[in-house]
């Protein structure tokens, strides 16, 4: 006798895992569904990424590429956003699948991308192409980054001599280091 299938498919894999906080900005989104009774309906598998339909009806949608691979009585879907996510972006995903008995599984998860941008020198004086600069001119640099700059990571060389590194001025140099906003720094360097 046939017994009714009342159980929805199971989700056996999510990439990035739920709550990941350091995902690459070019991460692929993966969901694997299995159904031990009748199997997963391939046309029912859908993936939303950041509110946009990325996969439906067996195919990636605009702005995404991807693949769907059969796994016993289920499928593994991989979607790849054709442009990278932003640095430090919070991304919500939703994967949906029905089994062949029309039981539905909806799984929501989220992740956050890492900060892959390097700090930027947003102000430099004298400027990079300055000429006839006095040998005793004060050098001013301002470093910024979306997540802040670690002062011990700043290293500045002047005429091949290290002027500032590991949070301190080196022999022959003095100056000031000032926190500007959100962990960014302005550095003034004088030759001693």
C-alpha positions in Angstrom: 0.0 0.0 0.0 1.1 3.5 -0.7 1.4 5.7 2.3 1.0 9.5 2.0 4.1 11.7 2.0 3.5 14.4 4.6 7.1 15.5 5.2 8.6 18.4 3.3 12.1 18.2 1.7 15.1 18.7 4.0 17.8 21.3 3.6 21.2 19.5 4.1 23.6 22.3 3.0 23.6 26.1 3.0 26.6 28.1 1.7 27.6 30.5 3.2 26.4 29.0 6.5 23.8 30.8 8.5 25.2 33.9 10.2 28.6 33.9 8.5 30.1 37.3 9.1 33.2 37.2 6.9 32.0 35.9 3.5 33.9 36.9 0.3 32.2 39.6 -1.8 32.1 37.1 -4.7 30.7 34.1 -2.7 28.5 31.6 -4.4 25.1 30.8 -2.8 24.4 27.1 -2.4 21.4 25.2 -1.1 20.9 21.5 -1.2 17.4 19.9 -0.9 16.7 16.2 -0.4 13.4 14.3 0.0 13.6 10.7 1.1 10.1 9.8 0.0 9.3 10.8 -3.6 12.0 13.3 -4.4 12.2 17.1 -5.0 10.4 18.7 -7.9 13.2 20.3 -9.9 11.0 23.1 -11.2 9.9 24.1 -7.7 13.4 25.0 -6.5 13.8 28.7 -6.1 16.5 30.9 -4.5 16.2 34.6 -3.6 19.3 36.6 -2.8 18.9 40.0 -1.2 15.2 40.1 -2.3 15.9 39.3 -5.9 15.0 36.0 -7.6 18.3 34.4 -8.5 17.1 30.9 -9.5 13.6 29.6 -10.5 12.1 27.1 -12.9 15.4 25.3 -13.3 17.4 28.3 -14.4 19.4 31.3 -13.1 17.7 34.6 -13.6 19.1 38.0 -14.8 22.2 39.0 -12.9 23.1 35.4 -11.9 24.7 32.3 -13.3 24.5 28.9 -11.7 23.9 25.2 -11.9 21.5 22.6 -10.5 22.9 19.1 -9.9 20.7 16.1 -9.1 21.6 14.4 -5.8 19.7 11.1 -5.3 16.2 12.3 -4.5 17.1 16.0 -4.4 19.1 18.8 -6.0 22.0 21.0 -5.2 21.6 24.6 -6.5 24.5 27.0 -6.9 23.9 30.6 -7.8 26.6 33.1 -8.5 25.9 36.8 -8.6 27.5 38.3 -11.8 28.6 41.3 -9.8 30.2 41.2 -6.4 28.3 42.0 -3.2 29.4 45.2 -1.5 31.9 45.2 1.3 30.2 44.6 4.7 26.9 43.9 3.0 24.2 42.0 5.0 22.6 39.5 2.6 19.4 37.6 3.3 18.7 34.4 1.2 15.6 32.3 0.8 15.6 28.8 -0.7 12.3 27.1 -1.5 11.6 23.6 -2.8 8.5 21.3 -3.1 8.7 17.5 -3.1 6.7 15.5 -5.6 3.8 15.2 -3.1 3.7 19.1 -3.0 5.1 19.5 0.5 7.0 22.8 0.7 10.3 23.7 2.5 11.2 27.3 2.8 14.6 28.2 4.4 15.8 31.7 5.2 19.3 32.5 6.1 21.7 35.5 6.1 25.3 36.3 5.9 27.6 39.3 5.9 30.4 40.0 3.5 33.9 41.0 4.7 35.6 44.2 4.2 38.0 43.5 1.4 38.8 47.2 0.6 42.2 48.4 1.7 42.5 51.7 3.6 43.0 54.8 1.4 45.2 57.8 1.8 42.5 60.5 1.2 44.8 63.4 1.9 48.5 63.8 1.2 50.5 67.0 1.6 52.8 67.8 -0.1 51.0 66.2 -3.0 52.5 63.3 -5.0 53.7 65.5 -7.9 54.8 68.5 -5.8 58.1 70.1 -6.8 60.6 72.4 -4.9 59.4 71.1 -1.6 61.4 72.3 1.4 63.5 69.6 3.1 61.9 70.5 6.4 58.3 70.4 5.1 55.7 68.7 7.3 54.2 65.6 5.6 50.5 65.1 6.3 48.6 62.0 5.4 45.1 61.0 6.2 44.1 57.3 6.1 40.4 56.2 5.9 38.6 52.9 5.6 34.9 51.9 6.0 35.7 49.8 9.1 38.5 52.0 10.4 42.3 51.9 10.3 44.5 50.0 12.8 47.1 52.6 13.7 49.7 49.8 14.2 49.2 48.9 10.5 50.3 52.3 9.2 53.8 52.4 7.8 55.3 55.5 6.1 58.7 55.8 4.6 60.3 59.1 3.7 63.3 59.1 1.2 63.7 55.3 1.8 63.8 55.8 5.6 61.0 54.4 7.8 59.4 57.4 9.4 56.4 55.7 11.1 55.6 52.1 11.8 53.9 49.9 14.5 52.2 53.0 15.9 55.4 55.0 16.6 57.7 57.5 15.0 61.1 56.2 14.2 64.5 57.7 14.8 65.0 61.0 13.0 61.2 61.7 12.8 58.5 63.1 15.1 55.0 64.3 14.7 51.4 63.6 15.6 48.9 60.9 14.9 45.2 61.9 15.4 42.1 59.8 15.3 39.7 61.6 13.0 36.4 59.7 12.8 35.3 56.0 13.0 38.9 54.8 13.6 40.5 56.7 10.8 43.8 58.6 11.3 45.6 61.8 10.3 49.4 61.6 10.5 51.8 64.6 10.5 55.5 63.8 10.1 58.4 66.2 10.9 62.1 65.4 10.3 63.7 65.8 13.8 
